[in-house]
Amino acid sequence: MSRAAPSVRTRGRDGRRRTGVGVVAALSLFVAAGSVTQAAPRARPAVPRPRARPGTPKITIGALLKREREALQGLLRARKELLRVRVGKRVARGEMRRLSALVAEMHRRRQGVDRALLTRREKVRRRVRALYRIVRQTARRPLLDPRRASIPRDGRQALVQILRRDLAEIRHLRTEQIRLETALAEARQRRKQTIAVLRDLDRRRDGLQARMAQGHQELAALRHRRRNHQGLAGEWDGEAYRLERQIVALHLELQRQVTSFEQRRGKLVRPVPGMIVRWFGEKPVKGTRVTQVCHGVEISALPAWKVRAPADGTVRFVGHVPTFGNVVVLDHDEGYLSVVGYLGPIQVKVGQRVRQGRPIAALPPARGRRAMKVYFELRRSAHAIDPVPWLIGGLAERRKRGPKGHPPARRPARDAVAVQGD
């Protein structure tokens, strides 16, 4: 039953009320009637679209493992580059200190030459005035006339010789002054270049640190994504397991390289497990006023012992050195070198990477009843440093067996070797 259209009341010209249907209501009724008579179109059934499962991964476990391995390799490369930058900065700082000291020394020497030159020139002026007065008083012709057969011995010849010597000294001082000025300008130029190198290394360090921070964030995100990965069990094939083993090895290497050599103070292994019989520094020679300098320490040894590497490093030199016999030099990065001497047959080669505690040489054959020793020296930026604080138990042995700078209170016998107890 259709709803009645609303009526509209109006007034005619005669003033009576009339009831009628409005125009809008009539049009609405007409449209409704037409829609009833016309057949309605048939609606099409909705086709259900396939939905992706919420647990279906978009990337395979193998791809995630490869990306994680690449991120770890990038971090290792950045860490090695950062280590080289730190070594370069240490070397550049050492060069900067050397150049600054050289500039200060040359500046001091040039000031001394300038003062000597002014003093010599003033003396020459006074002597020339004195010679001029003597000549005016005693001779009418020039003093240095070659046609004269002889010159009266009135002191003029001696004064001329002195003047010639002073002039030669002035020429020598002037040459030295020019040489010092040239060397000083070159040293200042090298110092400016070193400052530029330091600034460039600082920029590279900042860039590498930013890249490593970004790499750590990316690595953490990849590890989280791999742990929460909901893939199929069939994806873990032999290649995936091999990638996972590589990732574990890279993680271990990354953790090993986190610690620098500075943090290994007091953790270096002794080349041989003996007692220190000679200490670092100057030592007076008995019965004389001469002091003997030792740039390392000497450790007692037994013939059957093997000489071990004090820390991880790369072999840089193998050969015979006078006074020290066969020597092995190990590079521990960051500007640190260790020198092990008094060796016998050497068991490593140049360029070989050795681990801490690995045998690197044997001891030479024993000669009579003389105690055997091994020489150990530690260098930082080409300067020898005291290796005792770096050795395991070194400071404790120094406090126990003797004060600093003095020989031990109790020396081992000539034919005996003091062995450090475990």
C-alpha positions in Angstrom: 0.0 0.0 0.0 1.5 3.2 -1.1 2.0 6.1 1.3 -0.4 9.1 0.7 1.2 12.2 -0.7 1.2 15.1 1.6 -1.5 17.7 0.9 -1.0 21.4 0.5 -3.6 23.9 1.7 -3.9 27.1 -0.3 -6.3 30.0 -0.5 -8.1 31.0 -3.7 -9.0 34.4 -5.0 -12.3 34.3 -3.2 -10.6 33.6 0.1 -11.8 30.0 0.5 -9.5 27.3 1.6 -8.6 24.6 -1.0 -6.7 21.4 -0.6 -4.4 20.1 -3.4 -1.3 18.0 -4.1 2.0 19.9 -4.4 4.2 19.7 -7.5 7.1 18.0 -5.7 4.8 15.4 -4.2 3.3 14.6 -7.6 6.6 14.1 -9.2 7.7 11.7 -6.4 4.5 9.7 -6.9 5.1 9.5 -10.6 8.7 8.2 -10.2 7.6 5.7 -7.6 4.8 4.4 -9.9 7.3 4.0 -12.8 9.7 2.1 -10.7 7.0 -0.4 -9.7 6.0 -1.1 -13.3 9.6 -1.4 -14.7 11.4 -4.7 -14.0 14.4 -4.4 -11.6 17.8 -5.5 -13.0 19.3 -8.8 -11.6 22.2 -8.4 -9.2 25.5 -10.3 -10.0 26.8 -12.6 -7.2 30.0 -11.3 -5.6 33.1 -13.4 -6.5 35.3 -14.0 -3.4 38.9 -12.8 -3.9 41.8 -15.1 -2.7 43.4 -13.7 0.4 47.1 -14.4 1.3 47.7 -16.3 4.5 49.0 -14.1 7.3 51.9 -16.5 8.0 53.2 -16.8 4.4 56.7 -15.3 4.2 57.6 -12.9 1.4 61.3 -13.9 1.5 63.0 -17.3 1.9 65.3 -18.2 4.7 68.2 -18.6 2.3 67.9 -15.0 1.1 67.7 -13.7 4.7 70.9 -15.7 5.6 72.7 -14.3 2.6 71.8 -10.8 3.5 72.9 -11.3 7.1 76.2 -12.8 5.9 76.8 -9.7 3.6 76.0 -7.4 6.5 78.5 -9.2 8.7 81.2 -9.1 6.0 80.5 -5.4 5.5 81.0 -4.8 9.3 84.2 -6.7 9.3 85.6 -4.7 6.4 84.5 -1.5 8.0 86.2 -2.6 11.3 89.4 -3.4 9.5 89.4 -0.1 7.7 88.7 1.7 11.0 91.7 -0.2 12.6 93.9 1.0 9.8 92.6 4.5 10.2 93.5 4.4 13.9 97.0 3.1 13.2 97.4 5.9 10.6 96.3 8.5 13.1 98.7 7.2 15.7 101.5 7.3 13.2 100.5 10.8 12.0 100.4 12.0 15.6 103.9 10.7 16.2 105.0 12.4 13.0 103.3 15.6 14.1 105.1 15.5 17.5 108.4 14.8 15.7 107.9 17.7 13.2 106.8 20.1 16.0 110.0 19.3 18.0 112.0 19.6 14.8 110.5 23.0 14.0 111.1 24.2 17.5 114.7 23.0 17.4 115.3 24.6 14.0 113.7 27.9 15.2 116.0 27.9 18.2 119.1 27.2 16.1 118.1 29.9 13.6 117.7 32.5 16.4 121.1 31.5 17.7 122.6 31.9 14.2 120.9 35.3 13.8 122.3 36.5 17.1 125.8 35.2 16.2 125.5 36.9 12.8 124.6 40.3 14.3 127.4 40.0 16.9 129.9 39.1 14.2 128.8 41.9 12.0 129.1 44.4 14.8 132.6 43.2 15.6 133.6 43.6 11.9 132.2 47.2 11.9 134.3 48.1 14.9 137.4 46.5 13.5 137.0 48.1 10.1 136.7 51.5 11.9 139.9 50.8 13.9 141.7 49.7 10.8 140.6 52.8 8.9 141.9 55.0 11.7 145.3 53.1 11.7 145.7 53.5 8.0 144.9 57.2 8.0 147.5 57.7 10.7 150.4 55.6 9.4 150.2 55.4 5.7 149.4 57.6 2.7 148.8 54.9 0.2 146.1 52.1 0.3 146.9 49.4 2.8 146.4 46.4 0.4 148.3 47.9 -2.6 150.0 44.9 -4.4 152.8 47.1 -5.7 154.1 47.7 -2.2 157.1 45.5 -1.4 156.5 45.4 2.3 154.1 46.7 5.0 155.3 48.1 8.3 154.6 45.7 11.1 152.4 48.1 13.0 149.5 45.7 13.7 147.7 46.3 10.4 148.5 42.8 9.0 147.1 41.1 12.1 143.9 43.2 11.9 143.4 42.4 8.2 143.7 38.7 9.0 141.2 39.1 11.7 138.8 40.9 9.4 139.2 38.2 6.7 138.4 35.5 9.3 135.4 37.5 10.5 134.1 37.9 6.9 134.5 34.2 6.3 132.7 33.5 9.5 129.9 35.8 8.4 129.6 34.0 5.1 129.4 30.7 6.9 126.8 32.0 9.3 124.8 33.4 6.4 124.9 30.0 4.6 123.8 28.3 7.7 121.0 30.8 8.2 119.7 30.2 4.6 119.9 26.4 5.1 118.0 26.6 8.4 115.4 28.8 6.8 114.9 26.3 4.0 114.7 23.3 6.3 112.3 25.2 8.6 110.0 26.0 5.7 110.1 22.4 4.6 109.3 21.2 8.1 106.4 23.6 8.4 105.1 22.4 5.1 105.3 18.8 6.1 103.5 19.7 9.4 100.7 21.3 7.4 100.4 18.2 5.3 100.4 16.0 8.4 97.6 18.2 9.8 95.6 17.7 6.6 96.2 14.0 6.8 94.9 13.9 10.4 91.8 15.8 9.4 91.2 13.5 6.5 91.6 10.5 8.8 89.2 12.1 11.3 86.6 12.4 8.5 87.2 8.8 7.4 86.8 7.7 11.0 83.5 9.5 11.5 82.2 8.0 8.2 83.3 4.5 9.2 81.7 4.8 12.6 78.5 6.0 11.1 78.5 3.2 8.6 79.2 0.6 11.3 76.4 2.0 13.4 74.0 1.7 10.5 75.4 -1.8 9.7 74.7 -2.9 13.3 71.2 -1.7 13.1 70.6 -3.5 9.8 72.2 -6.7 11.2 69.9 -6.6 14.3 66.9 -6.1 12.1 67.9 -9.0 9.9 68.5 -11.3 12.9 65.1 -10.4 14.3 63.5 -11.1 11.0 65.2 -14.4 10.6 64.3 -15.6 14.1 60.6 -14.7 13.5 60.6 -16.2 10.0 57.7 -18.6 9.5 58.8 -20.5 6.5 58.7 -24.1 5.5 61.0 -26.8 6.9 62.0 -27.7 3.4 63.8 -24.3 3.0 66.5 -25.5 5.5 68.6 -27.3 3.0 72.4 -27.9 2.9 73.0 -24.4 1.5 71.1 -22.7 4.4 73.0 -24.7 7.0 76.3 -23.8 5.4 75.3 -20.1 5.4 74.4 -20.4 9.1 77.8 -21.8 9.9 79.5 -19.0 8.0 77.4 -16.5 9.9 78.4 -18.0 13.3 82.0 -17.9 12.3 81.7 -14.2 11.2 80.0 -13.4 14.5 82.9 -14.9 16.4 85.5 -13.1 14.3 83.6 -9.8 14.9 83.6 -10.4 18.6 87.3 -11.2 18.6 88.2 -8.0 16.8 86.2 -5.8 19.2 89.0 -5.7 21.7 92.1 -3.7 20.8 95.7 -4.3 21.7 95.5 -1.6 24.4 93.1 -3.8 26.3 95.5 -6.7 26.4 97.7 -5.0 29.0 98.7 -7.7 31.5 97.4 -10.5 29.2 100.4 -11.2 27.0 101.9 -14.7 27.2 105.6 -14.9 28.0 107.7 -16.3 25.1 109.0 -18.9 27.6 107.5 -19.7 31.1 110.6 -18.5 32.9 111.5 -15.7 35.3 112.8 -12.3 34.3 116.5 -12.1 34.9 117.1 -8.7 33.3 114.7 -5.8 33.4 113.8 -2.9 31.1 115.8 0.4 31.4 119.2 1.5 32.4 121.4 -0.5 34.7 124.8 0.5 36.0 127.7 -1.8 35.0 129.4 -3.2 38.1 132.7 -1.6 39.0 132.3 1.3 36.5 130.3 4.5 36.1 128.9 3.4 32.8 125.2 2.6 32.5 123.9 -0.1 30.2 120.5 0.4 28.5 118.2 -2.6 27.9 115.2 -1.9 25.6 113.5 -5.2 26.6 113.6 -8.0 29.2 115.5 -11.3 29.3 113.6 -14.3 30.5 115.3 -17.5 31.7 114.7 -20.7 29.7 115.4 -24.4 29.4 116.7 -26.1 26.2 113.6 -28.3 25.8 111.1 -25.4 25.8 109.5 -23.9 22.7 109.3 -20.2 22.2 105.7 -19.0 21.8 104.0 -16.0 20.3 103.1 -13.5 23.0 99.9 -12.4 21.2 98.1 -12.7 17.9 100.0 -11.0 15.1 101.6 -11.2 11.7 105.3 -12.1 11.2 107.1 -9.1 9.7 110.8 -10.2 10.0 112.7 -13.4 10.4 116.5 -13.5 10.4 119.8 -13.0 12.2 120.6 -9.8 14.0 124.0 -9.1 15.6 124.0 -9.4 19.4 120.5 -10.9 19.4 120.9 -14.0 17.2 117.9 -15.2 15.4 115.0 -12.8 15.8 111.3 -12.9 15.0 109.3 -9.6 14.8 105.5 -9.8 15.1 103.1 -7.0 14.1 100.1 -6.8 16.4 98.4 -4.0 14.5 97.6 -0.5 16.0 101.4 0.3 15.8 102.6 -2.4 18.3 105.5 -4.7 17.5 107.1 -7.4 19.6 110.7 -8.6 19.1 111.7 -12.1 20.3 115.5 -12.8 20.2 118.1 -15.3 21.2 116.3 -18.0 19.2 117.4 -21.2 17.5 115.6 -22.7 14.5 112.6 -20.6 13.5 109.3 -22.3 12.6 107.4 -19.4 11.0 107.7 -17.4 7.8 107.3 -13.7 6.9 103.6 -12.8 6.3 102.3 -15.7 8.3 99.5 -15.1 10.8 100.1 -16.7 14.2 97.9 -17.0 17.2 98.8 -16.3 20.8 100.7 -19.2 22.4 101.6 -20.8 19.1 105.3 -22.1 18.9 107.3 -19.8 16.6 110.8 -21.1 17.2 113.0 -23.4 19.3 115.9 -22.6 21.6 119.5 -22.8 20.4 121.7 -25.7 21.6 123.0 -25.2 25.2 126.6 -24.0 25.6 128.2 -25.5 28.7 126.7 -24.6 32.0 125.6 -21.2 31.0 121.9 -20.4 31.6 119.8 -19.9 28.5 117.7 -16.7 28.0 115.1 -15.3 25.6 115.0 -11.7 24.8 111.6 -10.0 24.6 111.0 -6.4 23.5 107.7 -4.5 22.9 107.6 -1.4 20.7 104.8 1.2 20.2 105.1 3.5 17.2 108.8 2.5 16.7 109.6 3.4 20.4 110.6 0.7 22.9 108.2 0.5 26.0 108.5 -1.5 29.2 107.0 -4.9 28.5 106.7 -5.9 32.1 103.2 -4.4 32.7 102.0 -6.2 29.6 103.1 -9.7 30.6 101.0 -12.0 32.7 102.2 -11.7 36.2 104.9 -9.1 35.2 104.0 -6.4 37.8 103.6 -9.0 40.6 107.0 -10.4 39.8 108.6 -7.0 39.8 107.1 -6.2 43.2 108.2 -9.5 44.6 111.7 -9.9 43.2 113.0 -6.3 43.3 112.1 -2.6 43.1 111.9 -0.7 39.8 115.2 0.2 38.2 117.2 -2.1 40.4 118.4 -5.7 39.8 116.4 -8.4 41.5 117.1 -9.2 45.1 117.9 -12.8 44.5 119.5 -13.8 41.2 119.3 -17.4 39.9 122.5 -19.5 39.9 124.6 -19.5 36.9 123.8 -23.1 36.0 120.1 -23.0 37.2 117.0 -21.6 35.7 114.2 -20.1 37.7 110.8 -21.3 36.3 107.6 -19.5 36.9 105.1 -21.7 38.7 101.6 -22.1 37.3 
